[in-house]
Amino acid sequence: MTRSDPDELRSSVSSIWQYPWKASRGRRFIQNPFVVLFATEIQRSRLQGSRGSSSDRNLFKLVDEFWNSTDESKAMDSSVALFNQLKAAEPFFVLAGPNVIESEEHMLKMAKHIKAITSRQAYNNACNAYLMVLQLGLPLVFKSSFDKANRTSLKSFRGPGLEQGLKILEKVKVAYDLPIVTDVHESSQCELVGRVADIIQIPAFLCRQTDLLVAAAKTGKIINIKKGQFCAPSVMVNSAEKVRLAGNPNVMVCERGTMFGYNDLIVDPRNLEWMREANCPVVADVTHSLQQPAGKKLDGGGVASGGLRELIPCIARTAVVVGVDGIFMEVHDDPLSAPVDGPTQWPLRNLEELLEELIAIARVTKGKKAFKIDLTPFRD
């Protein structure tokens, strides 16, 4: 929608006036700053019993204010709406998709099926009651990378690159009305990526890179920082603060395992608790956490990363019990043929079953609430 579309804009406002619940239903509405403003004004006007021209003037006054705002503030408004939705997600939100963009066709196929699974899960558990769906659904952010810049070998598949990759991600975003998360490796990529992605991810190896964190923060998009495999959880407090000091409060931190010797990672559940000191949502990457870096010898010489796919449910169950805000997982329809990180991608055909179990666990755990320990002397 552009400023030269007054009829389209008026039609949208009219539709929301008649159906205000739409303003909180789809992510397309939630992330649209127009709708956030319109819905607020509509509800206020309705409470005052007003539907006349004065309300129309108020609505379009808000439109003018939005048009006159800067691109940075528009991006921030959109990010705040999505960030608030993810923070409020019960029992958790999901960042999921293939490790790397293989083709446009494959991305569209994966987005279609993953969205269908998360949506179906929401409706099944809610007995098709709309208000319950809002409370119990799993907000989905589709994930894939346009470039895997830190592959073990120069011969490894990296993806289609920045320009082509962003075009494909944008098609997925529009076709399936999904927010997008993808990673950046250089400060120069952030502005272009921020035009498409709703969440910009900072790779674990780069979690302390100040210039990259600041450049990503200045896009106004949500920033998901993966904890370095070599870092203590306390480091994430500083990394998150760098994003905030750059003017962006919409930041998340993500656990993805800690080096245990040369070719293995472990997940310390205590990190999921300690990372809360960053005062932001905590995400558990339940797939990369099971990598075995450079732990797989190749027949023709050299090494590649292996992984322990069979333990993904174990780590996911643990994370949900502890009470994480979000689950990050790479999913593939044919993991054995995946060009990148095949050993740690979860099979698409098993995704629904795993999510069902995680939701069931989340319903009984109190992990998101701090346990109140009473140290007063016990007396008979």
N, C-alpha and C positions, 0 to 999 in steps of 0.2 A: 504494500500500500504506500503510495506517495502522496505528497501534498496536493497533487493535481487530481486526486481521486475523491472529491468531496461527496459524491453520491455514494460511493462504496463505503466511505467512512460513516456517513449518516445511516446507511443501511446496517452497518455493524453495530452502531450505537443503538438503533431501534431494536435490533434483534436481542441485544443484551438487556435492553429495558424489559422486553417481554419475557426473556428467559435468563434471569440474573444468575441462576445456578451454573450456567455455562462458564461463568467467569472463574469458577473454581474446579472445573471438571478436567478438561484436557490440558496437556502441557503447553500446547500452542497458545491457549488463552492465558494460562498462568504466567508464561514468559513474556507475553505481550504487554508492554507498559501502558498502552492505550487502555487495555481492558482492566488492568489493575486500577487505574484512575477512574475509568467509567463506572466500574462496579461499585467502587466506594461512593461515588457521587449518586449513583442510582439508588443504592440502599439508603443513603442519607435523605434523599428527596422523597423516597417512598415513606420513610418514617414520618416525614413532615406532611405527608398527604399531598405532595406536589407532583404534577406530571405535565405541567404546562410549559409555556415558552421560556419561563425563567430557568427551568431545569435544562432546557435545550441550550440556553445561553451559557449556563454553568458548565455543561458538558463540553461545549466547543471552546470555551475559555481554557479548559484543561488541555484540549487538543493543541491550541495555539502555544500554550506554555511548553508542551512537549516538543513541538516542532522547533521552538526557539532554543531549546536546550542543546547542549553539546553532544557530540557522538559518544563521548566518554560517559556522560551522565545517563544517556539512553542505555548503553551497555550495562552500566552499573544497576539501573533500575531492573532490567531484565534478569541480571544475575542475582540480585537480592531476592526476587520472587522465587526463582528456582532454588536458591540456597535455603530459604526459609522452608520450602516444601520438603527438601531433603532432610533438613534438621528435624522436622516434625514427623518424618516417616515412621510408621509403626507396622511391623516390628523393626524393619530396616529397609534401606534402599539398595539397589543393585546396579553396579557398573559392569556390563557384560558384553562380550563380542569376541570376534577372532583376534588373535595377536596382531596380525598385519593385514592390510588390504591386499587381497590376491587378485580380485577383479571386481568390476561394478556388479556383475551378475551375482557373484558370491556374496557381496556385502548386502545387497537387497534381499537375497534369500535368507541370510542369517538374521537380519533385522526383522524380517517378517515373522520368522518362527520364534525368535526370542521374545518379541513383543507379544505374540499370541500366547506363549506360555505364561509370562508374568501376568498378563491381563486375565487369562483363564483362571489362574490360581486365585487372583483377587476375587473374581465373581463366584467361583465355586465355594470359597470359604465364607462368602458374605451372603449366601443364599439369594443372590441376585437383588439384594436390598441396596439401593444406590448409596444412601448415607453410610452404610456399613462398608461399602467398597472404598469410600474415601478414607476410612480409618484403617482398613486392613490391607489394602492393595500394596503391591511392591513397586514403587516408582523406579522406572528403568532409565538408565542413561546408556546409550549404545557406545561401545568402545572399539576402536581399531586404530592402528598406527599407519601413517603414510610413509614412514621411513624408520627402520630399525638401525640406528647409526652405531650401535655398540655390539654388533654381531661378533661372535668368536672368531670367524674367519672372513677374510676379504671376499671369498667365493660365496658366502652365504647370501640368500635372498634378503633384500632389504625393503622391498615395497615399491610402489609406483613413483614415489617422490612427492614433494610438497604440492606443486601445482595440480597435477592430476589427482593426487590423493584427496585434496580438499574438495575438488569437484565431485568426486564420488561420495565423500562424506556428506556434502550438502544435498546430494540427491537422496541419500538415505534419510536425512533429516526431514526433508520436505515430503517424501513419499510416505513415510510412516510416522510423521509427527513426533519425532523423538529428539530429545537433547543429545548432544554428542560430546564425548570426551576423547581427546587424543593428546599425544605427548609432543613436546618440543625439545630440541637439543641445543639450539643456538638462540641467542637473544634476537637475532634478525628475523627469526621465524614467527615471533610472537604476534606481531600486528596482523599478519595475514591469517594465521591460525585463529586468532580471536574473532575474525569476521565470520567464521563458520562454527567453531567449537563453542560449546556452552561451558565446558570445563577444560582447562588447560592443565595437563599433567606434567609434573617435573620428575624425570627418571631418578631412580635411587642413586645412581652414580653421581648425579648432579645436584643433590638435595641441598648442598651448602653453597652453590654458585650464586653469589649475590647478584651479579649483573643479570643472570637469567631469571632469578626470582623477581627482581624489580621490573624487568621488561614484561614478564608475564603478568605481574600484578597491575601494571599500568593499562592493560587491555580492559580492565574492569570485569573480566570473567572470573568464575570460580577457579581457584587454584588448588589442585590436589598434589601434595608433595609426598612422594614415596620416601620412606626412611632408608637411608643407605645401609647396605648389608654390613658395613663397617662401623656404623654409628650407634651410640647409646641413644635410648629414647629421649633423653633430655635435649639432644641436639635439635629435635623437631620443634621444641619451644622457640629456639632462636630462629629457625627457618621460617616458621609461621609468622613470627614477629617482623621479619624482614618484609614479608608481603603486606602486613598491616601498616607498617611505617611508610610503605610506598603508596598508601592511600586506599588499599583494598582490604576490607574486613572479611571478604568471602573466601575463606581458606579452609582446607581439610588436610589431615595428615594420614598417611597410609603405612601400615606395617607389611613388610614383604620378606621377612626372614632375616636372620643374622648368620654371618659366616661361622662355620664350625669346621675348622681345618681348611684344607685347600679346595675340596670339591663337594662341599655339602653345606646346606643351610638348616638351621633349626628355627622354630617359632617359640619364643618365650612368651607365654600368655601374660606375664607381668608387664610386658611392653604395652599391651593393649590398655592396661590400666594407667601406667605411667604417662603414656602419650596424651592422656586427657589433660595433663598439665598445660598443654598448648592451647587449652580453652577453645576447642573447635571440634567438629565431628571427627571421629576416628573410624577409619576404613581398614578392613583386613583383606589383603590380597591373598586369597586362599590357593592360588595356582602357582604364581612365581615363587611363593614361599617354599615350594617343594622342588625347585630346580636343584640340579647338581652341576654347578658351573664348571664348564670344561671337563666334565667327568666322563665323557663318552668318547672312546677312541674310535677313529674312523678306519675303515679297511685300507683306504689309499694313503693313510698317514694323516696326522693332525688330530684335532679333538673337536668335539662339539658339546653343547650342554645337554645333559640328560635330565631325568626327573622321576618323581615318584607319584604318578597320577593316582594310584590306588589309595593314597593317603589324603587326597583332597577333601573327602567327606570328614575325615578326622579333624583336620585343621578348621574346616568350616563350622563343624559342631562346636569346637572349642571357642571359636571367636564369637559365636552367637550366645553361648552360655555366659561368656564374660560381659556381653552387652554392647558390642560394637554398633555404630550407627549405620555402617554400610558394608556390603560385601562386594569385593572386586573379584571377578573371575573371567578367565579367558575360555571361550566356548567354541567348539568347532564341530562341523557335521561329519568330518572324516579325519580325526586326529592323527591317524597313522600316516596320512598323506600330507599333513600340514607342512608348509615349507619352513616354518619357524616355530620353535618351542612346542613341537608336537607332543613330547612326553609329558608336558604339564598343561595341556588344554583339555578341558572337560568335555565329554561327548554330548552333543546336542540332545541325543535321544534319552539321556539320563538327567537332563537339567530339571525337568518338572518334578521328578521324584525327589531329587536332592532338595529343591526349594520347599517342597511340601514338608519334608522332615525338619528343615531349618525353621520354618514358620511354627511348627508344632513345638519345637524346643524353645523358641523365643517366647511362646505364650506362657510358659511355666517358669522361666528363669527370671530372676530379679537383678540380673547383671548390670542394668543401666542405673540402678540405685546403689548409692554407697551404703555399705553395711555399717550400722551403728554399733560400735564395740563399746561395751560398758565395762570399764576397768575399776569400778568401785568394788570394795571388798564384798565377797558373797557371805551372807550370814544366814544361819538357820532361822 
